[in-house]
Amino acid sequence: MKYKKYFRKTSLKQKGDGDFFLNEVRIKKPKCFLEVGVFHGVTARNVCELLYKIHGGEFRYIGLDIFEKNDENKSEIIPNTNFSNPFKKIYFEYIKKQDPYSIEAVRDLLKKFNKNVDLITGNSNKILKKINMSKIDYVFLDGGHDYDTVKNDLNNCIEVVNKSGTILCDDYNLSYAPGVKKAIDEFVKNNNFKCEILHNSRFAKIEKY
Protein backbone atom coordinates (compact mmCIF):
# COMPACT_ATOMS: atom_id res chain seq x y z
CA MET A 1 0.00 0.00 0.00
CA LYS A 2 1.37 3.40 -1.02
CA TYR A 3 0.87 6.59 0.99
CA LYS A 4 -1.73 8.78 -0.75
CA LYS A 5 -2.09 12.54 -0.32
CA TYR A 6 -5.83 12.90 -1.07
CA PHE A 7 -5.40 16.37 -2.61
CA ARG A 8 -4.51 17.88 0.79
CA LYS A 9 -1.47 19.10 2.68
CA THR A 10 0.37 16.54 4.76
CA SER A 11 3.27 16.67 7.19
CA LEU A 12 4.73 13.62 5.39
CA LYS A 13 5.20 15.53 2.17
CA GLN A 14 8.74 14.53 1.19
CA LYS A 15 9.08 11.62 -1.22
CA GLY A 16 9.33 8.35 0.68
CA ASP A 17 8.33 9.72 4.10
CA GLY A 18 4.76 8.48 3.93
CA ASP A 19 5.63 5.03 2.60
CA PHE A 20 8.29 4.60 5.29
CA PHE A 21 5.79 5.61 7.96
CA LEU A 22 3.12 3.19 6.71
CA ASN A 23 5.62 0.35 6.66
CA GLU A 24 6.48 1.05 10.30
CA VAL A 25 2.79 0.84 11.21
CA ARG A 26 2.35 -2.31 9.09
CA ILE A 27 5.13 -4.08 11.00
CA LYS A 28 3.37 -3.56 14.36
CA LYS A 29 -0.21 -4.12 13.13
CA PRO A 30 -1.81 -2.03 15.92
CA LYS A 31 -5.51 -2.42 16.64
CA CYS A 32 -5.89 0.91 18.47
CA PHE A 33 -3.96 3.83 16.98
CA LEU A 34 -3.65 7.34 18.45
CA GLU A 35 -2.47 10.25 16.32
CA VAL A 36 -1.60 13.51 18.06
CA GLY A 37 -1.65 16.21 15.39
CA VAL A 38 -4.17 15.20 12.72
CA PHE A 39 -3.65 18.29 10.54
CA HIS A 40 -5.63 17.82 7.27
CA GLY A 41 -6.31 14.14 7.96
CA VAL A 42 -4.12 12.64 5.24
CA THR A 43 -2.12 10.42 7.59
CA ALA A 44 -5.33 9.47 9.39
CA ARG A 45 -6.92 8.27 6.16
CA ASN A 46 -3.83 6.30 5.17
CA VAL A 47 -3.66 4.66 8.59
CA CYS A 48 -7.34 3.72 8.47
CA GLU A 49 -6.95 2.23 5.01
CA LEU A 50 -3.96 0.18 6.20
CA LEU A 51 -5.57 -1.01 9.43
CA TYR A 52 -8.72 -1.98 7.54
CA LYS A 53 -6.60 -4.15 5.23
CA ILE A 54 -5.01 -5.81 8.25
CA HIS A 55 -7.94 -6.11 10.68
CA GLY A 56 -11.07 -5.52 8.64
CA GLY A 57 -13.50 -3.48 10.75
CA GLU A 58 -11.84 -4.50 14.02
CA PHE A 59 -9.66 -1.46 14.68
CA ARG A 60 -9.86 1.98 16.32
CA TYR A 61 -8.31 5.24 15.17
CA ILE A 62 -8.24 8.15 17.64
CA GLY A 63 -7.16 11.54 16.33
CA LEU A 64 -6.42 14.60 18.46
CA ASP A 65 -5.88 18.11 17.12
CA ILE A 66 -6.83 21.70 17.88
CA PHE A 67 -8.60 21.84 14.46
CA GLU A 68 -8.65 25.64 14.59
CA LYS A 69 -6.49 28.73 14.83
CA ASN A 70 -6.80 30.73 18.05
CA ASP A 71 -4.78 32.80 20.49
CA GLU A 72 -4.58 29.96 23.01
CA ASN A 73 -2.32 28.02 20.68
CA LYS A 74 -0.24 30.88 19.27
CA SER A 75 2.89 29.77 21.17
CA GLU A 76 2.84 26.30 19.60
CA ILE A 77 4.99 25.38 16.61
CA ILE A 78 2.39 23.85 14.30
CA PRO A 79 2.25 23.26 10.53
CA ASN A 80 1.20 25.98 8.11
CA THR A 81 -2.36 25.06 7.13
CA ASN A 82 -2.59 27.33 4.08
CA PHE A 83 -2.30 25.91 0.56
CA SER A 84 0.40 27.17 -1.79
CA ASN A 85 -1.39 25.48 -4.72
CA PRO A 86 -4.15 27.89 -5.91
CA PHE A 87 -6.21 25.03 -7.40
CA LYS A 88 -6.45 23.33 -4.00
CA LYS A 89 -7.44 26.62 -2.41
CA ILE A 90 -10.22 27.11 -4.98
CA TYR A 91 -11.35 23.49 -4.60
CA PHE A 92 -11.82 23.71 -0.83
CA GLU A 93 -13.07 27.30 -0.68
CA TYR A 94 -15.57 27.27 -3.56
CA ILE A 95 -16.36 23.63 -4.37
CA LYS A 96 -16.07 21.76 -1.06
CA LYS A 97 -16.77 24.97 0.92
CA GLN A 98 -14.63 23.64 3.73
CA ASP A 99 -11.62 24.65 5.76
CA PRO A 100 -9.51 21.49 5.19
CA TYR A 101 -8.12 21.86 8.73
CA SER A 102 -11.57 21.84 10.33
CA ILE A 103 -12.85 18.78 12.14
CA GLU A 104 -15.81 18.69 9.73
CA ALA A 105 -13.50 18.42 6.71
CA VAL A 106 -11.39 15.72 8.35
CA ARG A 107 -14.55 13.78 9.28
CA ASP A 108 -15.61 14.01 5.64
CA LEU A 109 -12.27 12.55 4.53
CA LEU A 110 -12.61 9.70 7.04
CA LYS A 111 -16.34 9.01 6.56
CA LYS A 112 -15.59 5.62 4.99
CA PHE A 113 -14.38 4.54 8.45
CA ASN A 114 -16.90 6.45 10.53
CA LYS A 115 -17.55 3.52 12.88
CA ASN A 116 -13.85 3.11 13.62
CA VAL A 117 -12.84 6.74 14.13
CA ASP A 118 -12.90 9.09 17.12
CA LEU A 119 -11.78 12.68 16.52
CA ILE A 120 -11.11 14.86 19.55
CA THR A 121 -10.76 18.65 19.48
CA GLY A 122 -8.42 20.32 21.94
CA ASN A 123 -4.88 21.06 23.03
CA SER A 124 -2.92 17.92 23.84
CA ASN A 125 -1.52 19.58 26.98
CA LYS A 126 -5.01 19.22 28.46
CA ILE A 127 -6.76 16.48 26.49
CA LEU A 128 -4.20 13.65 26.66
CA LYS A 129 -4.59 13.49 30.43
CA LYS A 130 -8.23 12.47 29.89
CA ILE A 131 -7.65 9.73 27.28
CA ASN A 132 -7.65 6.11 28.45
CA MET A 133 -4.32 4.75 27.22
CA SER A 134 -4.91 1.18 28.39
CA LYS A 135 -6.05 -0.11 24.98
CA ILE A 136 -3.89 2.07 22.74
CA ASP A 137 -0.93 0.17 21.28
CA TYR A 138 0.53 2.70 18.84
CA VAL A 139 0.96 6.48 19.06
CA PHE A 140 2.05 8.75 16.22
CA LEU A 141 3.19 11.97 17.88
CA ASP A 142 3.11 14.97 15.55
CA GLY A 143 1.36 17.71 17.53
CA GLY A 144 2.79 20.91 18.93
CA HIS A 145 6.58 21.05 18.61
CA ASP A 146 7.30 23.18 21.67
CA TYR A 147 9.54 21.42 24.22
CA ASP A 148 6.98 21.54 27.03
CA THR A 149 4.22 20.20 24.77
CA VAL A 150 6.30 17.28 23.47
CA LYS A 151 7.37 16.47 27.03
CA ASN A 152 3.74 16.54 28.17
CA ASP A 153 2.59 14.39 25.26
CA LEU A 154 5.25 11.76 25.87
CA ASN A 155 4.62 11.59 29.60
CA ASN A 156 0.89 11.17 29.04
CA CYS A 157 1.52 8.33 26.57
CA ILE A 158 4.05 6.47 28.71
CA GLU A 159 1.57 3.69 29.50
CA VAL A 160 1.56 2.70 25.83
CA VAL A 161 5.30 1.98 25.92
CA ASN A 162 5.15 0.33 29.33
CA LYS A 163 2.72 -2.26 27.99
CA SER A 164 4.97 -2.99 24.99
CA GLY A 165 3.38 -0.56 22.53
CA THR A 166 5.14 2.00 20.33
CA ILE A 167 5.42 5.77 20.19
CA LEU A 168 6.64 7.03 16.82
CA CYS A 169 7.62 10.71 16.99
CA ASP A 170 7.79 12.85 13.88
CA ASP A 171 10.30 15.67 13.25
CA TYR A 172 12.90 14.37 15.71
CA ASN A 173 15.73 16.47 14.33
CA LEU A 174 13.85 19.52 13.03
CA SER A 175 16.20 22.50 12.95
CA TYR A 176 13.63 25.16 13.84
CA ALA A 177 12.07 23.09 16.65
CA PRO A 178 14.97 21.77 18.76
CA GLY A 179 12.61 21.20 21.68
CA VAL A 180 11.33 18.03 20.00
CA LYS A 181 14.70 16.28 20.13
CA LYS A 182 15.42 17.57 23.63
CA ALA A 183 12.11 16.30 25.02
CA ILE A 184 12.44 12.89 23.35
CA ASP A 185 16.04 12.35 24.47
CA GLU A 186 15.15 13.24 28.07
CA PHE A 187 12.06 11.02 28.07
CA VAL A 188 13.99 8.02 26.75
CA LYS A 189 16.86 8.50 29.21
CA ASN A 190 14.67 9.09 32.25
CA ASN A 191 12.58 5.97 31.59
CA ASN A 192 15.33 3.70 30.23
CA PHE A 193 13.45 3.10 26.97
CA LYS A 194 14.87 2.01 23.64
CA CYS A 195 14.90 4.70 20.95
CA GLU A 196 15.66 4.17 17.26
CA ILE A 197 16.30 7.22 15.07
CA LEU A 198 14.96 6.37 11.63
CA HIS A 199 14.68 7.59 8.03
CA ASN A 200 17.37 10.29 7.93
CA SER A 201 16.62 11.34 11.53
CA ARG A 202 13.02 12.16 10.64
CA PHE A 203 11.43 9.75 13.13
CA ALA A 204 12.18 8.55 16.66
CA LYS A 205 10.67 5.18 17.57
CA ILE A 206 10.31 4.62 21.31
CA GLU A 207 9.72 1.16 22.79
CA LYS A 208 10.67 -0.96 25.79
CA TYR A 209 13.92 -2.92 25.77
Backbone as a ProteinNet text record, in pm:
[ID]
protein_1_A
[PRIMARY]
MKYKKYFRKTSLKQKGDGDFFLNEVRIKKPKCFLEVGVFHGVTARNVCELLYKIHGGEFRYIGLDIFEKNDENKSEIIPNTNFSNPFKKIYFEYIKKQDPYSIEAVRDLLKKFNKNVDLITGNSNKILKKINMSKIDYVFLDGGHDYDTVKNDLNNCIEVVNKSGTILCDDYNLSYAPGVKKAIDEFVKNNNFKCEILHNSRFAKIEKY
[TERTIARY]
83.8	0	87.5	61.8	137.3	64.1	141.4	87.2	25.9	-102.8	-173.3	-194.8	-197.8	-208.7	-350.9	-441.8	-583.5	-605.1	-524	-540	-536.6	-460.9	-450.7	-304.4	-280.6	-146.8	-122.8	0.5	36.6	173.3	195	326.7	429.3	383.1	473.1	479.8	527.9	519.9	640.5	754.6	873.7	861.7	916.6	908.1	965.5	888.1	933.2	896.5	866.9	832.8	706.8	602.8	475.6	483.2	550.7	563.3	644.5	750.2	829	743.1	666.7	578.9	478.3	412	312.2	374.5	495.1	562.1	591	626.5	648.2	519.7	407.6	279.1	242.5	267.1	235.1	308.6	432.7	512.9	447.7	393.4	336.5	190.2	119.4	-21.3	-106.2	-102.4	-180.8	-331.3	-405	-551.2	-614.3	-538.3	-588.7	-477.5	-498.9	-396.2	-435.3	-342.6	-364.6	-271	-327.8	-246.9	-266.1	-157.2	-160	-109	-198.9	-165.4	-219	-349.9	-416.9	-397.2	-384.3	-364.6	-480	-455.5	-563.2	-623.5	-571.5	-631	-573.5	-468.4	-411.9	-351.1	-271.3	-212.4	-321	-421	-532.9	-599.5	-626.2	-692.5	-602.7	-474.3	-382.7	-373.9	-370.5	-365.6	-492.8	-607.3	-734	-741.5	-696.8	-695.4	-606.1	-489.4	-396.4	-452.8	-505.3	-556.9	-680.4	-757.3	-871.9	-823.9	-715.6	-660.2	-610.3	-557.4	-501.3	-608.6	-699.1	-793.6	-939.9	-967.3	-1107.2	-1165.4	-1286.4	-1349.8	-1311.6	-1219.1	-1184	-1060.8	-1072.9	-965.7	-1025.1	-945.3	-985.8	-877.3	-921.3	-831.4	-881.3	-792.1	-824.4	-734.2	-793.3	-715.9	-740.6	-633.6	-642	-575.3	-645.5	-587.8	-666.9	-608.6	-683.1	-787.7	-764.9	-859.8	-907.3	-826.7	-864.6	-743.8	-753.5	-648.6	-704.6	-635.7	-680.2	-562.4	-584.9	-477.5	-420.8	-504.1	-458.3	-339.5	-334.6	-231.9	-122.6	-116.3	-23.6	122.5	150.6	288.7	337.3	246.2	283.8	349	440.1	499	418.3	328.1	239.4	252.1	209.5	225.5	145.3	193	119.8	3.6	-118.2	-235.8	-279.3	-216.5	-259.1	-197.5	-277.1	-230	-144.4	-37.5	39.8	-13.1	-80.8	-139.2	-275.3	-289.7	-415.5	-534.2	-510.7	-620.9	-681.2	-595.1	-645	-723.8	-674	-744.2	-882.6	-892.5	-1021.5	-1113.4	-1056.8	-1135.5	-1202.7	-1124.6	-1181.7	-1269.8	-1232.1	-1306.5	-1437.7	-1438.7	-1556.6	-1632.9	-1565.9	-1635.6	-1675	-1577.1	-1607.2	-1668.1	-1632.7	-1676.9	-1641.4	-1513.9	-1462.7	-1327.7	-1299.4	-1162.4	-1102.9	-1002.3	-951.1	-893.1	-864.8	-811.6	-922.7	-1046	-1157	-1189.6	-1248.8	-1284.9	-1392.3	-1477.7	-1581.1	-1518.8	-1416.4	-1349.8	-1274.3	-1211.4	-1139.3	-1238.8	-1351.1	-1455	-1503.1	-1516.4	-1560.9	-1459.5	-1330.7	-1227	-1227.2	-1265.9	-1261.3	-1397.5	-1497.9	-1634.2	-1646.6	-1558.9	-1558.6	-1538.1	-1470.4	-1438	-1505.7	-1620.5	-1689.9	-1704.3	-1732.9	-1755.3	-1626.7	-1513.6	-1384.5	-1307.8	-1360.1	-1283.6	-1342.6	-1254.6	-1290.2	-1197.6	-1255.8	-1178.5	-1206.4	-1100.4	-1111.2	-1049.5	-1124.7	-1075.7	-1018.9	-899.4	-842.4	-691	-632.9	-488.4	-439.8	-339.1	-291.9	-241.6	-196.3	-151.6	-261.6	-387	-501.3	-571.1	-588.5	-675.7	-612.3	-481.7	-420	-434.6	-441.4	-458.9	-592	-688.9	-822.8	-845.1	-749.4	-765.3	-718.8	-800.4	-764.8	-662.2	-540.7	-432.2	-423.4	-507.9	-491.2	-506.4	-583.8	-604.7	-528	-463.4	-388.8	-253.7	-220.1	-93.3	2.9	-38.1	52.5	15	115.7	95.5	184.4	126.4	205	199.5	313.3	318.9	369	277.9	311.2	227.7	216.5	135.8	220.8	198.5	279.2	424.8	516	658.4	736.8	666.5	730.1	781.2	893.7	954	855.9	789.7	697.5	581.5	533	422.5	465.6	580.9	630.1	655.4	713.1	736.9	606.1	506.4	374.2	313.2	319.3	259	323.4	454.1	524.8	490.6	491.8	461.9	320.2	228	89.5	65.6	162.7	151.7	243.2	305.2	404.7	348	219.2	156.8	161.4	152.7	156.3	288.4	398.6	529.9	545.1	500.7	515.4	444.3	339.6	271.8	309.7	433	497	438.7	379.7	337.6	448.7	415.2	513.6	468.2	562.1	541.8	636.4	581.6	663.9	651.5	761.7	762.5	810.5	738.6	779.3	870.8	948	1029.6	1129.9	1195.2	1289.6	1402.2	1455.5	1572.7	1541.1	1429.3	1384.5	1460.8	1528.6	1620.1	1550.9	1429.2	1362.7	1277.3	1280.7	1206.8	1294.4	1404	1497.3	1437.7	1326.6	1261.2	1210	1181.4	1132.6	1240.4	1358.8	1470.2	1503.9	1508.1	1541.9	1442.1	1314.2	1211	1217.2	1237.9	1244.4	1366.4	1481.3	1603.9	1590.6	1533	1514.6	1416.6	1307.7	1205.9	1263.5	1338.2	1399.3	1500	1583.6	1686.3	1624	1526.8	1466.8	1389.5	1339.8	1258.5	1328.9	1454.8	1533.5	1461.6	1410.6	1345	1444.5	1409	1486.8	1437.9	1528.5	1490.2	1570.6	1500.4	1565.6	1538.4	1642.8	1629.6	1629.2	1521.6	1495.9	1479.9	1499.8	1468.2	1529.1	1663.1	1737.1	1704.6	1689.2	1661.8	1525.2	1436.7	1302.1	1218.3	1227.9	1142.8	1225.3	1161.7	1218.3	1115.7	1156.8	1067.1	1104.4	1007.1	1030.6	955.5	1030.7	972.2	1047.3	997	1067	1182	1284.3	1391.5	1337.6
-119.5	0	124.9	216.3	340.4	454.1	544	659	756.9	787.4	878.5	1013.8	1118.8	1254.2	1311.1	1250.7	1289.5	1439.6	1498.2	1637.2	1737	1702.7	1788.5	1804.2	1896.1	1909.6	1798.6	1756.9	1653.7	1683.4	1646.3	1666.7	1571	1459.3	1362.2	1389	1507.8	1553.4	1516.5	1487.1	1452.9	1311.5	1291.6	1161.6	1051.8	950.1	835.3	841.2	959.8	971.6	892.7	912.9	847.7	696.6	647.4	502.8	440.4	509.3	459.7	451.9	557.1	561.2	446.1	425.7	319	182	163.9	35.2	11.4	116.6	104.7	61.6	120.7	83.6	-59.9	-95.6	-230.6	-338	-311.5	-408.1	-439.5	-338.7	-355.8	-401.3	-371.5	-412.1	-370.8	-245	-203	-213.5	-236.9	-241.6	-113.3	-37.8	91	194.3	287.7	382.7	523.3	594.4	733.7	823.5	924.5	1025.3	1159.3	1218	1351.1	1448.7	1530.9	1621.2	1568.3	1579.5	1519.8	1603.7	1736.2	1829.4	1815.1	1792.3	1782.4	1642.2	1547.6	1414.3	1314.6	1352.2	1263.8	1138.7	1157.8	1042.5	956	1020.5	946.5	855.4	907.3	827.1	710.2	736.9	630.1	522	562.3	466.1	381.8	446.4	372.5	272.8	314.3	222.8	101.3	126.4	18.2	-75.4	-17.8	-101.4	-180.1	-124.1	-198.5	-319.6	-301.9	-415.1	-524.8	-484.6	-581	-645.7	-563.8	-610.8	-610.3	-570.3	-551.8	-437.1	-454.5	-347.7	-348.5	-435.9	-449.8	-366.9	-234.9	-146	-14.1	63.6	197.6	296	411.3	523.7	639.8	697.3	815.3	928.9	1040.6	1154.3	1277.7	1340.3	1459.9	1577.2	1690	1810.6	1930.9	2050	2170.4	2205.1	2164.4	2183.9	2329	2423.8	2564.4	2650.5	2777	2873.4	2968.3	2977.3	3073	3117.8	3220.6	3279.8	3184.1	3089.3	2996.2	2913.4	2889	2801.7	2876.9	3008.9	3087.7	3059.5	3006.4	2977.3	2843.9	2761.5	2630.1	2641	2549.5	2538.2	2432.6	2476.8	2384.9	2408.1	2311.1	2325.6	2442.3	2496.3	2597.8	2530.2	2573	2505.6	2561.8	2668.8	2733	2664.9	2652.9	2591.3	2688.6	2637.4	2716.9	2694	2581.8	2548.3	2618.6	2713.6	2788.7	2700.7	2592.4	2503.4	2433.4	2395.5	2333.3	2435	2557.5	2661.9	2685.3	2692.8	2710.9	2591.8	2471.1	2349.2	2348.1	2376.9	2371	2492.9	2608.5	2729.6	2740.8	2702	2726.9	2601	2486.7	2363.1	2283.8	2248.6	2176.4	2268.3	2398.3	2497	2450.2	2414.4	2364.3	2427.3	2443.1	2465	2325.7	2286.8	2149	2111.6	2211.6	2186.2	2167.5	2195.4	2184.2	2038.3	2014.5	1877.9	1824	1912.2	1868.6	1815.8	1885.4	1842.3	1711.8	1695.7	1571.5	1456.3	1481.9	1377.8	1335.1	1431.6	1401.3	1310.4	1337.7	1255.2	1112.9	1099.9	970.1	900.8	953.1	901	753	703.9	561.6	474	530.1	454.3	515.4	572	645.1	564.7	435.1	351.5	320.6	345.2	310.7	431.8	551.5	674.3	758.9	808.3	908.7	1028.3	1144.9	1267.8	1354.8	1408.1	1486.3	1623.4	1728	1864.7	1915.1	1971.8	2031.5	2030.6	2098.7	2106.2	1983.1	1916.4	1791.6	1810.5	1931.4	1958.1	1931	1944.8	1922.3	1790	1758.9	1647.9	1511.1	1497.1	1365.2	1307.9	1395.6	1349	1276.6	1303.2	1247.1	1122.3	1088.2	973.3	845.4	741.9	611.2	543.4	530.1	475	322.2	260.6	117.5	28.5	72.4	-11	36.8	152	206.6	135	87.5	16.9	84.6	196.2	269.7	417.3	502.7	648.3	709.8	792.4	874.6	1017.1	1067.1	1196.6	1303.3	1392.5	1496.6	1621.4	1656	1771.1	1895.8	1972.7	2091.5	2054	2137.2	2104.5	2183.4	2250.7	2318.3	2213.4	2238	2141.6	2095.4	2189.7	2154	2069.5	2098	2020.4	1877.7	1862.5	1728.2	1648.5	1712.1	1646.9	1601	1688.8	1654.4	1537.3	1543.8	1438.9	1303.2	1301.1	1176.1	1119.7	1205.4	1159.1	1104.5	1163.3	1116.8	990.3	955.4	833.1	722.3	741.8	647.2	507.6	499.8	369.2	281.8	345.1	270.3	195.7	262.2	198.5	93.7	125.2	32.6	-100.4	-99.3	-225.8	-277	-244.9	-298.8	-243.2	-123.9	-55.6	33.3	116.2	199.7	344.8	435.7	577.4	612.2	656.9	703.4	855	923.8	1070.7	1123.7	1220.8	1285	1402.6	1445	1566.7	1564.9	1450.4	1437.2	1539.2	1560.1	1647	1770.2	1835.2	1952.2	2075.5	2141.7	2250.3	2366.3	2400.3	2515.7	2478.2	2351.3	2308.6	2214.1	2263.6	2177.1	2116.9	2173	2120	1978.4	1939	1802.6	1701.7	1719.6	1628.3	1628.5	1745.3	1756.5	1679.3	1696.7	1629.7	1478.3	1433	1289	1227.2	1289.4	1235.4	1225	1326.1	1324.2	1214.6	1202	1101.8	960.8	933.8	801.8	772.3	869.2	850.1	830.9	913.3	908.9	780.3	717.3	597.4	469.6	484.1	370	294.5	369	309.6	296.5	213.2	201	306.3	369.5	469.9	448.9	429.5	416.9	543.5	603.3	721.7	672.6	701.1	636.9	736.9	687.6	759	898.7	901.9	1029.3	1121.2	1060.9	1133.6	1201.1	1158.7	1215.9	1165.9	1036.9	975	921.4	921.8	854.7	751.6	625	517.6	475.7	488.6	461.7	335.4	242.2	116.2	70.2	-34.4	-95.7	-181.6	-197.1	-292.3	-433.3
0	0	0	-91.4	-102.3	-30.2	27.6	98.6	-1.4	15.7	-74.6	-7.4	-88.3	-32.3	-34.5	-108.6	-107	-131.5	-216.9	-260.6	-143.2	-38.9	78.7	119.7	212	268	369.3	380.5	476.4	534.1	659.1	719	658.1	601.8	538.6	388.7	356	217.3	131.9	196	118.5	61.8	-55.6	-121.8	-32.7	-10.9	67.8	214.1	268.1	409.9	444.9	364.8	392.5	381.1	278.1	259.8	373.3	416.5	529.1	654.3	678.6	795.6	793.9	680.6	671.3	693.2	645.5	666.3	814.2	886.2	1030.2	1101	1061.2	1121.2	1083	958.3	909.1	988.4	1024.8	1099.9	1234.6	1301.8	1435.7	1434.7	1325.6	1312.9	1434.3	1474.3	1591.7	1567.4	1673.9	1664.2	1716.5	1796.6	1846.9	1831.3	1742	1697.6	1741	1804.7	1845	1766.3	1700.5	1632.1	1701.7	1746	1806	1701.2	1648.5	1539.3	1408	1388	1271.7	1146.1	1164.9	1053.8	953.8	825.9	727.3	716.5	793.3	796.4	697.7	626.4	524.2	587.4	691.2	758.6	821.8	878.6	938.7	837.2	719	615.9	571.8	554.5	516.8	623.6	749.5	859.4	862.5	846	847.1	731.4	615.2	500.6	530.1	588.6	619.7	725.9	834	942.5	898.8	807.4	753.8	673.5	598.8	523	616.2	731.1	825.2	912.8	965.7	1067.5	1024	901.9	864.5	945.7	996.5	1074.8	1220.9	1261.1	1402.1	1438.1	1425.7	1468.2	1513.8	1589.7	1631.6	1590.1	1542.6	1516.9	1601.7	1682.2	1763.6	1718.3	1680.3	1632.8	1717.4	1762.5	1846.4	1776.6	1771.1	1712	1763.2	1750.6	1788.1	1681.9	1556.7	1446.4	1431.6	1473.1	1458.5	1489.5	1450.7	1482.9	1588.2	1703.4	1805	1889.7	1969.5	2048.6	2153	2198.7	2301.4	2253.2	2123.5	2068.1	1992.8	2008.4	1927.4	1960.4	2080.5	2116.8	2062.5	2011.6	1960.5	1822.3	1794.4	1661	1587.9	1500.7	1429.8	1279.6	1197.6	1053.4	996.4	885.4	810.9	739.3	769	713.5	579.5	532.3	408	285.9	179.3	55.9	-24.3	-83.4	-179.4	-321.1	-341.8	-471.5	-485.9	-579.5	-591.4	-629	-701.3	-739.7	-618.4	-523.4	-400.5	-317.8	-315	-240.6	-299	-430.8	-498.1	-472.1	-479.2	-459.8	-322.7	-217.6	-82.8	-52.3	-103.2	-68.1	-144.8	-272.9	-355.5	-396	-398.3	-436.6	-311.7	-229.1	-105.6	0.2	-7.1	91.7	232.6	246.4	372.7	403.7	531.1	575.5	593.2	513.7	519.4	654.5	739.4	873.1	975.6	938.2	1032.8	1061.9	1177.1	1213.5	1119.4	1066.8	972.7	843.9	794.8	671.3	691.9	807.4	835.2	850.4	916.8	927.7	789	700.6	564	493.3	513.6	452.6	509.9	636.3	704	711.4	640.5	656.3	620.4	534.5	498.7	622.1	723.5	844.9	967.5	946.8	1052.5	1181.6	1170.4	1288.4	1364	1300.8	1361.6	1413.4	1390.6	1413.1	1525.4	1611.1	1711.8	1691.7	1663.4	1651.6	1773.8	1832.3	1955.3	1931.9	1962.9	1948.1	2079.5	2074.1	2194.4	2191.3	2288.8	2303.3	2378.2	2323.9	2384.2	2526.6	2562	2698.2	2800.2	2756.6	2845.6	2816.7	2688.2	2648.6	2673.1	2652.2	2665.7	2806.2	2905.3	3043.4	3062.3	2974.8	2988.8	2903.1	2818.1	2728.5	2797.8	2789.5	2845.3	2754	2802.5	2722	2730.8	2810.3	2839.4	2716.6	2616.3	2498.5	2375.4	2387.4	2274.2	2263.9	2144.3	2127.9	2030.8	1973.2	1884.2	1888.3	1905.8	1905.9	1799.1	1714.3	1622.3	1675.3	1720.6	1788.1	1691.3	1652.1	1555	1583.7	1712.1	1752.6	1762.8	1869.9	1892.9	1911	1860.2	1860.8	1966.3	2054.6	2166.8	2266.4	2329.4	2422.2	2528.9	2594.1	2703.2	2653.4	2532.7	2476.7	2444.4	2379.5	2347	2474.9	2574	2703.4	2765.3	2764.9	2817.5	2741.3	2609	2526.1	2553.4	2561.1	2587	2724.9	2824.4	2960.1	2971.3	2897.5	2903.8	2821.4	2736.4	2656.6	2707.3	2822.4	2871	2892.5	2927.7	2950.3	2824.9	2708.7	2582.7	2568.9	2600.1	2592	2701.4	2821.5	2933.4	2909.8	2828.6	2799.1	2658.8	2620.6	2498.6	2368.5	2374.5	2253	2199.5	2102.6	2033.2	2028.2	2050.3	2019	1905.1	1793.3	1682	1675.7	1697	1699.1	1565	1512.5	1388.1	1419.2	1318.8	1325.2	1440	1459.2	1571.1	1562.9	1445.5	1433	1349.2	1379.1	1303.4	1350.1	1258.5	1295.3	1366	1323.1	1383.9	1505.3	1545.7	1665.3	1746.9	1802.6	1876.2	2002.3	2048.3	2167.5	2150	2026.4	1999.8	2037.8	1984.5	2013.3	2162.3	2221.5	2363.4	2449.2	2422.6	2501.9	2484.4	2361.3	2334.6	2402.5	2387.4	2447.3	2598.9	2661.5	2807.1	2848.5	2775.6	2806.7	2798.5	2694.6	2675.4	2786.5	2817.6	2920.6	3057.9	3092.2	3225.5	3250.1	3142.7	3158.6	3110.6	3070.5	3022.9	2911.4	2813.6	2697.4	2582	2488	2364.4	2265.8	2193.9	2094.8	1968	1857.3	1726.4	1645.7	1592.1	1507	1363.2	1291.3	1162.9	1048.4	927.6	802.7	801.2	799	793.3	910.7	1027.7	1152.8	1154.4	1066.4	1063.6	1181.5	1211.4	1312.9	1429.5	1548	1665.6	1711.8	1714.6	1757.4	1899.2	1989	2130.9	2172.3	2232.2	2278.7	2404	2467.3	2579	2526	2609.6	2577.5	2590.9
[MASK]
+++++++++++++++++++++++++++++++++++++++++++++++++++++++++++++++++++++++++++++++++++++++++++++++++++++++++++++++++++++++++++++++++++++++++++++++++++++++++++++++++++++++++++++++++++++++++++++++++++++++++++++++++

